[in-house]
Amino acid sequence: MTPDGKQAEFDRHAATYDGGLDNPVKRLLGSSPDQFIAVKARWLLRREPALRPGPGPGPVAEPGRGKLALLDYGCGAGDLMRVLAALGARADFTGCDVSTGMLAEAGRRWPAGLGPAPAFAAQDGALAPFADGQFDIVTISAVLHHVPVAERPSVYRELGRLLKPGGRLYAFEHNPRNPLVRYVVARTPIDENAILLDAREIRHGLLDTARYELDTDYLMFMPPGIAPLRPIDRALAWLPLGAQYVVAARKGAQ
Ligand SMILES: C[S@@+](CC[C@H](N)C(=O)[O-])C[C@H]1O[C@@H](n2cnc3c(N)ncnc32)[C@H](O)[C@@H]1O
């Protein structure tokens, strides 16, 4: 499929995008798309102390503490940044996507009281209109399985270009080793052209384009809406069977 075809594919899903919750099995595991996104947002807040809220309610700045520049690449309807901000994350948020329909939806979904809306920009295929090394943190969540396999190396190259030396990339993906994930993806309309990939593919793809220190965590062993089960999820992060995984990559300082 051409990049324009991808844009049209996702423009079509933009207004109703609900993170695949139109699938009845996924609805059994969580009642709102934000519950699934919040698993990733809480993981990011644990991993990146500088994103955490300062003292007091909401995203209050401590004197002298600068905000990190965070890009969500393939941000879709902006849900990851919105949930991060709702949890109090402090960052200058930017989102980009190949689908201008998704970007428009992201602008619409950002609540007025949540602080400044992210800056949004359209991608030209894999390319995003930002300077080399512009971001401290780049996230890419549930995107790579939509990128045709032959185009993934250009995405990995672009992610590395956008990161500062020492910057961190977090790639969240559906885990193809989890049978329930494969069942749900095969029956979810937005995933009709999805080709799932495992953590090893991402790690190798990244290392082909830049120097990184890499590690991987597995997420979402338990239904995301049940807070008392969260410690089990954390204890199992090493086990490659969670519904999601995240490849964490720190770019070499050069
Ligand atoms: C399933 S949505 C995920 C959206 C968001 N990241 C999230 O976690 O909710 C996949 C997104 O990837 C975008 N996408 C597809 N192909 C892409 C590509 N080659 N580069 C960047 N974004 C792409 C789509 O436009 C869509 O918004």
The ligand as a Gaussian input file, in Angstrom:
#p B3LYP/6-31G(d) Opt

LIG

0 1
 C       -3.574000       1.861000      15.774000
 S       -3.238000       3.553000      15.517000
 C       -2.298000       3.929000      16.977000
 C       -2.418000       5.375000      17.313000
 C       -1.698000       5.795000      18.594000
 N       -0.272000       5.670000      18.481000
 C       -2.213000       5.022000      19.791000
 O       -1.429000       4.297000      20.432000
 O       -3.397000       5.165000      20.107000
 C       -1.989000       3.476000      14.273000
 C       -1.563000       4.845000      13.783000
 O       -0.385000       4.667000      13.002000
 C       -0.449000       5.578000      11.951000
 N        0.426000       5.116000      10.884000
 C        0.236000       4.159000      10.008000
 N        1.283000       4.023000       9.187000
 C        2.171000       4.914000       9.589000
 C        3.458000       5.270000       9.155000
 N        4.049000       4.671000       8.131000
 N        4.071000       6.229000       9.815000
 C        3.469000       6.846000      10.861000
 N        2.234000       6.591000      11.303000
 C        1.600000       5.607000      10.671000
 C       -1.888000       5.611000      11.544000
 O       -2.212000       6.759000      10.788000
 C       -2.577000       5.536000      12.887000
 O       -2.867000       6.810000      13.390000

